[in-house]
């Protein structure tokens, strides 16, 4: 049997990180594994050399003939690999997979990776999900967005923690607040900048370090200038070694309006970085963060609550140490091996 992951591209992000981890684990288990990109060629994360790296990327730009050629290439691949089991890790990947495996008796399992309410093609998505054999969700809350005929196929599987994560930092932490993620409206970096501006009035010796790139970068830099904090905000762009760079940070802050599960938050927790997250739909942060024990949760969009949480960690060394010690427990509970096995069980493999 060949496990085939379907993804638009592998250019960086939480879903791409999970695929790189799972594909490596399945190779170790003895499976044939492929990663099929349908909208790109590049890789931000290294794949195991035994993973087949296959692309049918033909950017359509809305051109229906280009899209048809891409679908034909996918169907040709599945005809040549009739022993495939498809793991579609995005909405359009699910749609394309259902279409191109039609009549081939190739099972399709979908992994819902974001807040279902954020999808802008819900009717098309639900059509594909009805025809998939199994749908995995990162949280139980995500299932509630769907009708019964889809929900009955659902199983909850959270994200894994990379076994190669750097060990938790044990020295004196730097005076750096860090975050990592695409510079996209969903992540609401604007909220974090506003909270940091208020925080800086009490703690002027801290810096905010932002890892990630995206379409809002210039607008966010302009906001930092307006808030008079530009000299204390450092923009790193996409960094493959972000984990090593942030491990001694004073705290990690996730300001998203919605998430499936933030892998950057998960990695911060596993390294013992005191972590603050918005308690956003669909509840992914709540799976990993026990408030006051392994992290702090604040309401979505609440600048005062976020500022207050940042001030608490900066002013209370005992709290920071307690959160750090509680957070690292997720390394064992959510290992790649355990999560990979749960995907196989859901697929009936």
N, C-alpha and C positions, 0 to 999 in steps of 0.2 A: 504494500500500500504506500502511496505517495501523498504526503500532506502538502497541499498547495495553499499558501497564504496569498490573499488578494488585497492589494493596497494601491492607492493612486501613485505614491512615490515613497522613497525612503530618504527624504532630504532633511529629516530632523523632526522630533516631536515625540510625545509620549507613546502613541500607538506604534510608531516605527521602532522605538526602543523595545517595547514588549515583543514585537515580532522577531527582532534580532535575538532576544533572550530565548523565546520559545523555540525558534527554529534551531538554535544551537543545542538546546536540550533534547529535541527530538532526534537530531543526528546522533547524539550520544546514546539514545535509546535504541538506535538501529533502524530508524525510519528513513526512507527517501524523503527529502524535503525540497520544496521549491518556493521561491518568493516571486510572484508575478506582479509587476508594476504596470498599470494601464495609463499612467499620465506622466511618467518620468523615467529617468535612467540613473540618476546619481544616488549616492549613499552617504548619509551622515554617520551611520553606524556600521561597523565591520560585520560581515556575515561569515559564518563558518565556511571554510573553503569547500566543504562537501555539499553545501546548499546550492541548488541550481538557481542561478540568478537570471530571470527571464523577464523581458519587457515587451509589451505590445503597444508601447507608447506612440500614439499618433494624435497629437493635439487637434481637436476638431474645430475649435473656435466657433462652435455652433454649426459647422458644416456637417450635414447628416451623412454624406458619403464617406467622409473621413471616419466618423463614428462607426459606420457599418463595417469598414475595413478593419477597425480595431476589434469589433465583436467577432468578425470572421476569423481573425488571428487567434482570439481566445478559444473559439469553438474548435479550430484546427488542433490547438494544443491539447484540449481535453479528449478529442478523438484519438490522438496519438498516445495519450496517457489515460487509458480507461480505468486504471486502478486508482485514480486520484480521489482524495477526499478534500473538498474545498473548505477552507477557513476564511471567510470574507470579513475583513476587519474595517469595513466602512459601508455606508449606505449604498453608494453607487457601485461599490464592489459587489454587494449583495445583488443588486439589480442586474448587473452584467453577468454575474455568475449564474443566476437563475435562468437568464435568457440563453446563455451559451452552453449550458449543460442540459437543456431541454431534450428529453427523450434519450439521454445517454446513460441514465441510471447512475449518475455520479452524485453522491450526497453533498449537500451544501449546509454548512453551519455558519451562522452569522454571529459576529461579535459586535454588539452595540457599544460604541466607545464614547458617546457624548450624551448630553441631555437630550432626550427624544424630542422635547418641545422646541429645540433649536433647529430642527430639520425643516428645510423649505420645500421639500418634495414629499410630504407625508403620504399622499395617496399612492405614489409610485413606490415609496419605501414599504408601505403596508402590503401592497401587492406582492412584492418580492418576499417579505417576511412570511406571508401566508404559505408560500411555496417552498420555503426553506425547511429543512428537517428539524433544526434546533436553533434556538437563539440564546446567546449568553448575554447577561447584563452584569455590569459592574456593581450595581446595588439593587436591592429589592424595590426601592422607590421607582427605579426606571421602568419596571414591569407595569406599574399602575397606569402608565400613559397609553397602554395598548388594549384593544378589545380582547375578549376572552379567547377567541380562536388563535390569537398570537400569544397571549399570556400563558396558555396551557403548554406551549412549547419551551417556556423560558426556564433558565437556570442561572443562578447568581454565581459568578466567578470573579473575584477581585484581582487586582494586578499583582504580579510577582515582584520580589525584591532581588535585584542582581546579587549573585553570590560574590562577585568581585568588587562590591562596594568598598571604598576605603574604610578603615576602622574608625570608630568614633574618636574625635579629638579629645584629649584629656588635659591639655595645658590651659593657660590663660587665654580666653577667647579675644579675638580682635574686636575693635569697635566698628564692625561692619554689619549692616542689615542687608540681606541678599534676597533676591527673587530670581526665578528663571521661568521663561515661557515666551511664546510668541507675542510680539507687540501688536496685539489685536484687541478689538473692543471687548471681547468676551473676558479677557484677563483683567480688565479695569485697572491698568497701571495708573490711570489718572487719580483714582482713589488713593492708591499707595503714595503717590507724590504729595497729595494734599495732607495725608496723615503724617508723612515724614516731615513736612514743613512745620506742622504743629509740634511734633515730637522734638524737632531740632531746637525749638525755643527753650526746652528744658535740658536737652542733651546735645549741645552744639559740637561735641567732638566725635560724633558718629557720622559715617558715610553710608549712602545707599548705593548698592552695586546691583545693576540690572543686567541679567544675561538673557539674550534672545534678540531676534530681529523681526521686523515686520513693517507693515505699511504705516503704522502710527508713530514711527520713531521720531520724525522731525516735529510732529505736533506735540509729542510728549516732551521733547527737549525744549520747545518753546514754552510749555507749561512750567517746566522746572525753572526756566529763566524768570517767568512772571512771578513765581513763588519765591524767588531770590534764594534758591537752593542749588543752582546749577553747579556751583563749585564743589558741592558735596555729593553730587550724583555722578556715578561712573557707569558708562554704557559699554558693555563688553561685546555685544553682538552674540552670534552663535559660537560657543566654545566647546569642542569635544571633550576637554578635560575639566568641565565646569565642576564636577564633583570634588576633584582635588583642590580646586581654587576656593571653594566655599566651606570646606570642612571645619575651619576654625572660626566661622562667622558667629557673631553674637546671637543672631536669630535669623530665621527664614520666614518670609511673609508671603502668603498667597492671597490675592485680592479679587479673585475671579467672581463674576456674576453667576456663572454656572460651570459645571465640570462633570465629566464622567468620574474619572479618578485622575488627579494630577500626579504624573510620575515624578515631576520635580519635587513636589511636596513629599511624596513617598520616599524619595532618595534622601531628602533632608532629614526626615524622621529617622531613617535607618542609620544615618551617620550621627545621630544624637544631637542635631542642631535644634535648639529650642524653637518651636514652630508655632506660627499663628496662621489660621486659615479662616476665610469666610465660610460660614455654614451654608454652602450654596446647593441648589438643586444639581444633581439628583441624590445628594447625601453621601457622596464618596468620602469626603473628609471625615464624616462621622464614623465610618468603618474603622479607621486607623487611629483617630484622635479621641482619647478619653479625656474630656475637659478637666483641666487642673492636674492631670496625671501624666499625659504624654504630649500635651499641646494645649493651645487655647483656640476656641472657636468664637467668631464674632459674626453678627448679622451682616448679610449682604448689603453693601452700599453704605455702611454705617462708619463714617470717618471718625467720629468721637470714640466709638468702641475700639476701632483698630488702633487709634493713637493711644488709648488707655492701655491696651494689651501690650503694645510696644514699650510703653513707659514702665509697666509692671516688670517685664523681663529685664529691662536695662537697670532698674533700681533694686531688684531683689535677686541676689546671687543664689540664694537657696531655692527659689522657684525655678530659676534657669537650670540648676543642677538636677532638680527633681523631674522636670519635663524631659531633660536629656536622657536620664536613666530610664524613664518609662517608655520613651519613643523607640529605643533600640530593640525592644522586644519583638518588633515586627519582623526582624530579620529571620527568625526561626518560624514564626507563624505563617509567613507568606513567601517561602522560598520558591525559587523557579521550579524546582523539581515537583513540589506539591501542587503548584498551580498548573503546570504542564499536565500532570496526571489528571487533574480535575477537568481540563479540556478534553482529554481522551475519553474520560468516563462519560462526559456529556455527549460526545459524538458517538458513543457506543463502540469505540475501537478497543 
